[in-house]
Amino acid sequence: MSGAEAALFTAILPVSALVLAALWLGDCISAAQIAGALCVLGVVALASRGESGSKRPERPSRALGL
């Protein structure tokens, strides 16, 4: 597992703890917790999508043969 994958996995842990607490312990989930979980999942989705295409684009001068 790379460092980037470990960071993404670690970012999801509070969301999974929230879900497990609701299922096992019967905790009530507030709107703020749902909003926070959605923010975390959104950032993780963006980060994991950007990870594969993280190569720097070629400089325009080289692409034009200058």
C-alpha positions, 0 to 999 in steps of 0.5 A: 500500500502506498502512502497516498492509499494509506492517507485516503484509507485513514481519512475514511476511518471517522466516517466508518466509525460514525456508521458503526456507532449508529448501527451497533450502539444506536447513536443518532446521527446529526445533520452536521455529522452527515454533512461532515461525512459527505465532505470527507467522502467527496474529498477522498473521491476527488483525491483518489480520482486525481491520483491516477492522472497526477503526471505533469502536462508537457510544456507547451513549447516542447509540444509545439517543437520550439 
